[in-house]
Amino acid sequence: MKHILVANAKGGSGKTTLATNLAGYLASTSDKVMLADLDRQQSATQWLKRRPTEAPMIHTLQSAGKLTNTYDWMVTDSPAGLRDEKLADAVKDADIVIVPIQPSAFDIGAAADFLDVLHQEKAIRKQKTFVALVGSRVNSRTHAAVGLAEFMDDTGFPVLAYLRNSQVYTAAAEQGLSIFDMRPSLVAQDIEQWSVLLDWIHNTHQE
């Protein structure tokens, strides 16, 4: 089983949106997927409760029980404030860490500190765990988006996607869906923005 940890020490960075849509995509490929919700607000768990029965199945960590080794993927929505020993343990247990970052001075400042910590984690330095960055809720026509791109390019980690601030994510979340469960004509632009990220995940999965 491959484990994807979606992490950022700052709250409101887009972790749950990224985690639920990743889980939705992986489930849509017929892989057996488990979604672990470690955030205090339990937004990903509430999303799963709204998920239609006809949508591709995504299991919770609790429902998987002792059968976790029978799953292809686990996606973990981590809590805000993840740091120190808890962060080290989470990184060590993950194959991939994806860090969503929003284009604001507050988010970039918090992300800079968080990424400095990640650079020091032994599992990452020894390339046992791989890290990638995703721009979250980005309006490409703004100065903030340019600043975010410059910041992420300087981190030393691969930058895999800039996801636009689109209402399709809100509409999907309200229905317990990912954008990969929606009518393709509604989400074509958004799915295109995911393509490099998804290719990277699958390539890393093969290593």
PALUMLO-628437 format. One record per residue: y, x, z of N, C-alpha, C in turn. Coordinates in pm, 1 decimal, decimal comma. Layout:
<sites>
nY/nX/nZ/caY/caX/caZ/cY/cX/cZ
Y/X/Z/Y/X/Z/Y/X/Z
...
</sites>
This chain:
<sites>
nY/nX/nZ/caY/caX/caZ/cY/cX/cZ
-120,1/84,3/0,0/0,0/0,0/0,0/124,3/87,3/0,0
220,0/53,8/-85,1/348,7/121,7/-88,4/450,1/44,4/-4,7
533,4/118,6/66,0/628,9/58,1/158,3/770,7/91,5/114,9
850,8/-12,8/87,5/991,7/2,1/53,2/1075,7/-41,8/172,0
1158,5/47,7/223,7/1249,7/16,8/333,1/1389,6/0,3/276,1
1450,4/-115,7/298,8/1588,7/-139,0/258,0/1675,0/-117,9/382,2
1761,9/-18,1/378,8/1829,6/23,1/501,8/1974,2/62,2/478,0
2055,3/30,8/577,2/2193,4/76,2/587,1/2235,4/41,7/729,2
2295,6/136,0/799,1/2331,3/111,3/938,9/2437,4/3,1/953,4
2513,6/-22,5/846,9/2620,7/-121,9/854,7/2568,2/-261,5/821,1
2607,0/-359,7/899,4/2572,2/-497,2/869,6/2650,1/-549,1/749,5
2595,8/-648,8/682,6/2664,8/-710,7/569,7/2671,2/-627,0/444,8
2579,9/-531,6/430,7/2583,6/-442,6/314,3/2502,7/-495,0/196,2
2429,5/-604,1/216,5/2348,3/-659,1/107,8/2200,3/-628,3/120,7
2156,9/-588,1/240,1/2016,1/-551,8/258,9/1922,3/-669,2/232,6
1953,5/-785,0/289,6/1862,8/-899,3/275,4/1854,7/-946,4/130,7
1967,4/-949,3/62,2/1966,2/-987,3/-79,3/1879,0/-892,0/-159,7
1892,2/-763,0/-132,7/1812,7/-664,5/-205,5/1664,6/-677,6/-169,9
1634,0/-692,1/-40,9/1494,3/-698,5/2,9/1423,9/-822,7/-51,0
1488,8/-938,7/-42,2/1423,8/-1061,0/-88,3/1404,9/-1061,8/-239,2
1500,8/-1009,0/-312,4/1485,2/-1004,9/-457,5/1382,7/-901,5/-501,4
1372,8/-791,3/-428,7/1265,6/-695,2/-456,4/1129,3/-758,3/-433,1
1115,9/-826,3/-319,1/988,8/-892,3/-289,6/956,8/-996,7/-395,9
1058,9/-1073,6/-437,1/1038,5/-1173,7/-539,8/994,3/-1113,1/-671,8
1056,7/-1001,9/-709,8/1016,2/-935,9/-834,2/871,1/-888,3/-827,1
837,3/-817,9/-719,4/702,4/-762,8/-707,9/597,6/-873,2/-705,8
629,0/-984,4/-638,1/536,1/-1097,3/-637,0/521,2/-1158,4/-776,1
628,7/-1155,8/-854,8/623,5/-1213,9/-989,3/535,6/-1133,7/-1084,5
505,6/-1009,1/-1047,5/418,4/-924,5/-1130,3/271,9/-939,9/-1090,7
244,0/-1034,4/-1002,1/109,7/-1064,4/-951,9/60,2/-965,9/-847,0
148,3/-876,9/-801,9/110,9/-789,8/-691,1/112,2/-869,7/-560,9
32,2/-823,9/-465,1/26,2/-888,4/-334,5/132,7/-826,2/-245,5
228,6/-907,6/-201,9/351,0/-856,3/-139,4/368,0/-913,2/1,3
412,8/-824,9/91,7/444,6/-864,0/228,3/590,5/-829,4/254,4
663,8/-921,9/316,8/805,1/-901,6/349,0/819,5/-895,7/500,4
863,6/-781,7/551,2/884,5/-763,4/694,7/1033,0/-778,7/725,1
1064,7/-867,7/817,0/1204,0/-896,2/852,4/1230,8/-843,5/992,8
1301,1/-730,8/1001,9/1330,2/-669,9/1131,1/1472,4/-697,7/1178,5
1548,4/-770,8/1096,9/1687,1/-798,0/1132,6/1695,4/-910,3/1234,9
1787,8/-898,1/1328,2/1800,6/-996,5/1435,6/1832,1/-1136,6/1381,8
1907,0/-1145,7/1274,7/1943,7/-1276,3/1220,3/1827,7/-1346,8/1150,0
1724,7/-1272,0/1113,6/1604,4/-1329,1/1051,8/1635,1/-1406,0/922,6
1730,6/-1354,8/845,1/1768,6/-1423,2/720,7/1656,6/-1421,6/617,8
1583,7/-1309,9/609,6/1473,3/-1302,3/513,8/1361,2/-1398,3/552,1
1336,5/-1414,7/681,3/1235,1/-1509,5/727,8/1274,9/-1651,9/693,1
1403,2/-1685,5/711,1/1450,5/-1818,7/675,1/1440,4/-1841,5/524,8
1466,9/-1736,9/447,8/1451,6/-1744,9/301,8/1307,5/-1778,4/265,4
1213,6/-1713,8/331,1/1072,0/-1740,2/302,6/1033,9/-1883,8/338,2
1092,6/-1937,8/444,7/1062,9/-2076,3/484,0/1112,4/-2175,8/379,0
1218,1/-2137,7/306,1/1270,6/-2226,0/200,2/1196,7/-2207,7/67,7
1110,3/-2109,7/60,1/1048,3/-2074,4/-67,8/952,9/-2184,6/-114,2
966,8/-2230,4/-238,5/879,6/-2337,5/-289,0/733,6/-2291,4/-295,6
643,3/-2384,6/-274,3/501,3/-2349,7/-275,5/455,1/-2303,5/-413,5
524,1/-2347,3/-518,1/482,6/-2307,4/-653,1/533,9/-2169,2/-693,6
624,1/-2111,7/-614,1/674,6/-1977,0/-643,1/568,3/-1873,7/-607,4
570,8/-1756,9/-673,4/473,2/-1652,0/-638,3/473,6/-1623,4/-488,0
355,0/-1614,3/-431,2/339,5/-1603,5/-286,4/391,0/-1469,3/-233,3
467,4/-1478,6/-124,2/510,1/-1360,7/-48,5/470,5/-1385,8/96,7
400,3/-1292,3/156,7/350,5/-1309,1/292,4/444,6/-1242,1/392,4
441,7/-1291,5/514,5/515,2/-1225,6/622,3/425,3/-1122,8/688,5
487,3/-1033,4/762,7/410,5/-934,2/837,0/316,9/-1003,5/936,0
364,9/-1112,3/997,2/284,5/-1184,4/1095,4/164,2/-1252,7/1029,1
186,8/-1313,7/913,1/76,9/-1384,9/847,2/-27,6/-1288,6/791,7
14,5/-1165,3/762,2/-80,7/-1066,5/710,5/-179,9/-1023,5/818,6
-133,6/-1023,9/945,2/-221,6/-988,0/1055,9/-281,3/-849,4/1040,2
-412,3/-840,8/1054,2/-481,1/-712,3/1046,3/-518,3/-674,8/903,3
-475,3/-755,5/806,4/-514,0/-732,6/666,5/-404,8/-662,4/586,9
-315,0/-591,5/655,4/-203,0/-529,7/585,1/-248,3/-429,8/479,0
-364,5/-368,0/498,7/-409,8/-268,7/401,2/-459,2/-331,0/271,3
-464,7/-464,0/264,9/-506,7/-530,2/141,3/-388,5/-563,3/50,9
-267,3/-531,5/93,7/-147,7/-562,5/16,5/-109,1/-445,8/-73,2
-42,6/-478,4/-183,8/5,5/-373,7/-274,9/138,2/-316,2/-227,9
225,6/-404,2/-172,5/360,7/-362,9/-135,2/401,1/-426,0/-2,7
477,1/-351,4/74,0/550,7/-408,5/185,1/697,8/-375,1/165,5
783,0/-477,1/172,9/928,2/-459,7/165,1/984,8/-492,8/302,5
1060,2/-400,3/360,7/1115,3/-421,8/494,2/1266,5/-436,3/488,2
1314,7/-548,9/540,8/1457,6/-572,9/557,8/1493,7/-521,9/697,3
1562,1/-409,2/703,3/1586,4/-342,8/832,2/1711,0/-399,0/900,7
1721,8/-378,3/1031,1/1838,7/-428,1/1104,4/1959,6/-337,8/1085,4
2078,7/-393,1/1107,4/2198,4/-309,7/1114,0/2188,1/-220,8/1237,2
2251,7/-104,8/1231,3/2250,8/-15,3/1345,9/2124,6/67,1/1358,3
2041,6/69,7/1255,5/1919,5/149,0/1260,2/1955,6/297,0/1265,9
1911,4/364,7/1371,9/1948,8/505,8/1388,9/1853,7/574,9/1485,5
1873,9/706,5/1496,8/1801,5/791,1/1591,9/1649,9/780,5/1571,0
1573,9/764,4/1679,4/1428,2/766,4/1669,4/1374,6/649,6/1587,2
1439,5/533,6/1599,9/1393,8/418,2/1522,5/1410,7/441,2/1373,6
1521,3/505,2/1335,4/1542,5/537,9/1195,0/1440,3/640,3/1148,3
1418,3/743,2/1228,2/1322,2/847,6/1191,4/1182,8/788,6/1171,9
1141,9/699,6/1262,7/1009,9/637,1/1250,8/1002,3/548,4/1127,7
1108,7/472,9/1100,8/1109,8/383,7/985,3/1101,9/461,6/855,1
1176,0/571,8/847,8/1174,7/655,4/727,1/1038,2/719,4/708,4
980,1/766,1/817,2/849,0/831,2/809,4/741,7/734,8/759,6
754,1/607,5/796,3/655,1/507,8/756,1/676,6/456,2/614,2
791,0/485,7/553,8/824,2/432,4/421,4/792,7/533,7/311,8
760,7/481,4/194,9/747,8/565,5/75,8/881,7/576,2/3,8
959,5/468,8/10,4/1087,4/459,2/-59,8/1190,4/398,7/34,8
1309,9/455,4/38,1/1422,0/396,7/110,7/1530,6/364,2/9,0
1573,3/240,5/5,6/1680,9/199,6/-83,5/1800,3/159,2/1,7
1915,6/218,8/-27,9/2035,9/197,0/51,7/2138,9/121,1/-32,5
2165,6/-5,7/0,5/2271,3/-77,9/-69,9/2407,9/-46,6/-8,0
2509,1/-28,9/-92,0/2643,1/4,8/-43,2/2744,7/-80,1/-118,2
2835,4/-142,8/-43,7/2940,4/-222,7/-105,1/3065,7/-138,0/-130,9
3147,2/-180,1/-228,3/3266,3/-102,4/-266,0/3387,2/-131,2/-178,0
3383,3/-84,6/-54,4/3500,5/-92,7/32,1/3508,2/36,4/112,9
3628,4/67,9/159,7/3646,1/190,3/237,5/3560,8/188,0/363,7
3549,2/71,8/428,3/3468,9/60,7/549,4/3321,1/86,4/520,1
3271,6/26,8/411,3/3130,5/42,9/376,1/3099,8/186,3/334,0
3189,6/245,3/256,8/3166,9/382,6/211,5/3169,7/479,1/329,6
3262,1/458,8/422,4/3268,2/545,0/539,6/3141,7/536,9/623,1
3093,6/414,3/645,9/2970,8/396,7/723,2/2851,3/454,5/648,4
2848,3/435,5/516,7/2736,9/487,0/437,0/2734,5/639,5/437,0
2851,3/702,2/436,3/2856,8/848,4/437,4/2788,5/903,5/561,1
2816,3/844,2/676,1/2751,9/888,2/800,0/2601,7/862,9/795,1
2563,0/746,8/745,9/2420,5/710,8/739,8/2344,9/803,4/644,9
2403,8/834,5/529,9/2336,8/920,9/433,3/2327,6/1064,3/483,7
2426,2/1108,5/561,0/2417,8/1241,1/623,2/2296,0/1249,6/714,4
2271,7/1141,6/788,7/2153,9/1137,7/875,6/2026,0/1138,9/792,3
2023,2/1061,4/685,1/1903,8/1058,7/600,0/1872,7/1195,5/541,6
1977,0/1269,2/503,1/1955,1/1403,1/447,3/1881,7/1493,8/545,5
1895,1/1467,5/674,7/1833,9/1551,9/777,0/1692,1/1508,6/814,8
1650,7/1390,0/771,0/1518,6/1341,9/808,0/1409,4/1426,1/741,8
1312,6/1465,8/822,2/1208,1/1557,9/775,1/1129,3/1500,2/657,0
1095,4/1371,5/664,6/1015,8/1310,9/557,7/1089,6/1313,3/424,1
1222,8/1301,7/430,6/1303,0/1304,3/308,4/1318,9/1447,1/257,8
1344,2/1540,3/348,0/1359,5/1680,3/306,9/1232,0/1734,3/244,5
1117,3/1689,3/292,3/988,8/1735,6/239,2/940,0/1650,0/122,8
1024,3/1556,3/78,4/995,9/1467,8/-35,2/867,2/1387,4/-15,6
844,8/1347,1/108,6/737,7/1251,9/136,5/791,4/1108,8/128,5
920,9/1095,3/148,9/990,2/967,7/134,5/1106,8/988,1/39,2
1122,8/897,0/-55,5/1225,7/910,6/-157,2/1337,6/809,2/-133,4
1460,9/852,9/-153,0/1578,9/769,8/-126,1/1654,3/743,3/-256,1
1703,6/621,2/-270,9/1789,2/586,5/-384,9/1899,5/492,8/-337,7
2009,1/490,4/-413,2/2126,1/410,1/-377,3/2148,3/298,7/-478,5
2201,3/187,5/-428,2/2233,0/71,7/-512,2/2371,8/20,7/-474,3
2460,1/7,6/-571,5/2588,4/-56,6/-547,6/2568,5/-206,4/-534,6
2626,5/-265,4/-430,1/2603,1/-406,8/-399,5/2732,8/-486,4/-410,4
2725,4/-602,2/-477,6/2842,0/-690,4/-493,4/2959,7/-615,5/-556,1
2934,3/-557,6/-669,8/3031,3/-471,9/-736,6/3101,4/-546,0/-849,8
3233,2/-541,1/-849,7/3313,7/-587,5/-962,2/3358,0/-462,5/-1037,2
3297,4/-438,7/-1152,3/3314,9/-311,2/-1222,2/3458,3/-285,7/-1267,0
3543,9/-386,9/-1267,6/3680,6/-370,4/-1317,3/3779,1/-328,5/-1208,9
3732,1/-303,2/-1090,0/3821,9/-272,7/-978,9/3824,8/-123,9/-946,5
3935,5/-81,6/-881,6/3945,2/56,7/-834,8/3839,7/84,6/-728,0
3806,1/-16,8/-648,7/3704,2/0,7/-544,9/3569,7/37,4/-605,4
3536,2/-22,9/-719,5/3409,7/8,1/-785,8/3407,1/152,1/-834,7
3520,4/198,0/-886,2/3530,0/337,7/-931,3/3511,5/432,4/-812,6
3576,2/400,0/-700,7/3562,3/482,6/-581,5/3419,3/486,6/-530,5
3351,3/372,4/-536,2/3211,5/367,4/-493,8/3124,3/454,2/-583,2
3146,1/445,1/-713,8/3067,0/525,1/-807,7/3086,7/674,6/-782,8
3210,4/714,9/-760,9/3237,8/856,2/-734,8/3170,4/902,0/-605,9
3177,9/817,8/-503,1/3114,0/851,9/-375,8/2962,7/866,6/-392,1
2899,6/767,6/-455,2/2753,6/769,8/-465,9/2705,5/885,2/-553,3
2781,0/916,5/-656,9/2742,3/1027,6/-744,5/2744,2/1161,9/-670,8
2825,6/1171,8/-565,5/2838,6/1297,3/-491,7/2738,6/1311,6/-376,8
2654,4/1210,5/-353,8/2567,2/1213,6/-235,9/2443,1/1300,6/-252,7
2404,2/1325,2/-376,6/2280,5/1398,5/-399,1/2158,4/1309,5/-412,2
2174,5/1180,6/-388,6/2064,7/1085,3/-406,1/2080,1/1013,6/-539,9
1968,7/972,7/-602,6/1979,8/898,9/-729,2/2049,4/764,4/-710,6
2135,3/730,8/-804,8/2206,6/602,0/-805,8/2142,0/517,2/-915,3
2081,3/405,4/-877,4/1993,3/333,9/-968,9/2047,7/202,1/-1021,4
2146,4/144,8/-955,0/2196,2/15,1/-1001,2/2331,1/-15,7/-939,2
2409,8/-91,9/-1015,0/2531,1/-153,8/-963,1/2514,3/-303,6/-986,4
2489,8/-376,6/-879,0/2464,0/-519,5/-890,1/2593,5/-596,4/-874,4
2622,4/-684,5/-968,4/2749,6/-754,9/-966,7/2752,9/-860,8/-855,1
2873,0/-899,8/-820,3/2893,4/-1004,1/-719,2/2878,5/-1139,3/-789,0
2754,1/-1186,3/-797,8/2722,9/-1303,4/-879,4/2675,4/-1419,5/-792,3
2715,8/-1538,9/-829,8/2674,4/-1658,6/-757,0/2526,2/-1689,5/-775,0
2461,9/-1626,4/-872,8/2318,9/-1654,6/-891,8/2238,2/-1608,6/-771,0
2284,7/-1504,1/-702,1/2213,0/-1458,4/-582,3/2223,9/-1562,7/-470,6
2340,1/-1620,5/-455,8/2359,2/-1724,5/-355,5/2275,1/-1847,6/-388,2
2277,0/-1887,9/-515,3/2199,7/-2005,1/-557,4/2050,4/-1982,2/-537,0
2003,6/-1863,0/-569,8/1862,2/-1831,7/-551,1/1824,8/-1833,3/-403,1
1907,1/-1770,3/-319,7/1878,1/-1762,1/-176,7/1868,8/-1899,7/-113,0
1955,9/-1990,5/-154,5/1955,5/-2126,2/-97,5/1826,1/-2200,5/-127,1
1756,1/-2159,3/-233,5/1632,2/-2226,2/-273,3/1506,9/-2148,6/-234,1
1525,9/-2035,0/-164,9/1411,1/-1952,2/-131,1/1354,1/-1879,3/-251,1
1438,8/-1853,8/-349,4/1396,2/-1788,2/-473,0/1460,7/-1650,9/-485,3
1403,2/-1568,6/-570,3/1469,7/-1448,0/-617,0/1524,3/-1477,6/-756,2
1608,4/-1388,7/-807,6/1658,9/-1411,9/-943,3/1546,1/-1402,9/-1045,3
1435,8/-1339,3/-1008,0/1321,7/-1325,3/-1099,2/1237,7/-1452,2/-1105,4
1267,7/-1548,6/-1018,7/1201,5/-1677,9/-1021,3/1283,5/-1782,5/-1097,8
1404,5/-1746,3/-1139,6/1494,9/-1843,4/-1200,5/1484,6/-1841,2/-1353,2
1543,3/-1940,9/-1416,1/1538,8/-1950,3/-1561,4/1605,2/-1827,5/-1623,0
1536,0/-1755,0/-1710,1/1587,5/-1628,4/-1762,9/1727,4/-1637,4/-1822,1
1760,8/-1747,8/-1885,4/1892,3/-1758,5/-1948,0/2005,0/-1757,2/-1844,8
1974,5/-1792,8/-1721,2/2075,9/-1795,0/-1615,7/2101,1/-1657,7/-1554,6
2002,5/-1569,7/-1565,2/2007,6/-1444,2/-1489,1/1988,3/-1319,9/-1575,0
2000,3/-1335,2/-1707,0/1970,3/-1222,4/-1796,5/2055,6/-1100,3/-1763,9
2184,3/-1118,3/-1741,4/2272,9/-1005,1/-1712,0/2235,5/-939,3/-1579,6
2201,0/-1020,7/-1482,1/2166,6/-966,4/-1351,2/2034,9/-890,4/-1355,0
1936,2/-944,9/-1422,9/1807,2/-876,9/-1432,6/1821,4/-744,4/-1505,7
1907,4/-740,1/-1606,9/1931,3/-614,5/-1678,2/1984,5/-507,2/-1582,9
2066,2/-547,7/-1486,8/2121,4/-450,5/-1392,0/2013,5/-393,6/-1299,5
1902,0/-460,7/-1287,3/1791,9/-414,5/-1203,0/1696,9/-319,8/-1275,7
1707,8/-307,4/-1405,9/1601,1/-244,2/-1485,0/1573,1/-100,1/-1445,0
1677,2/-20,2/-1426,3/1656,5/121,0/-1390,9/1594,6/133,5/-1251,9
1642,1/51,3/-1158,5/1587,4/51,4/-1022,6/1438,4/18,3/-1024,1
1400,2/-85,1/-1097,2/1259,5/-125,3/-1100,2/1172,7/-20,3/-1168,0
1223,0/40,1/-1274,1/1148,3/148,9/-1340,1/1127,6/265,0/-1243,6
1232,2/299,4/-1167,9/1223,0/410,4/-1072,6/1120,1/380,7/-964,1
1119,3/257,3/-913,6/1022,3/219,9/-811,2/879,9/233,3/-864,0
856,8/186,5/-984,8/721,3/194,9/-1040,0/682,4/339,2/-1069,1
775,2/419,8/-1117,1/745,0/561,1/-1141,7/716,6/636,1/-1012,2
793,6/604,5/-908,0/771,4/667,2/-778,3/637,2/621,1/-720,5
602,6/495,0/-746,6/475,1/439,1/-698,7/357,6/516,5/-756,4
373,9/571,8/-877,1/263,9/642,3/-942,0/247,3/784,7/-889,5
346,6/836,5/-817,4/341,9/976,9/-772,9/247,7/993,4/-654,3
</sites>
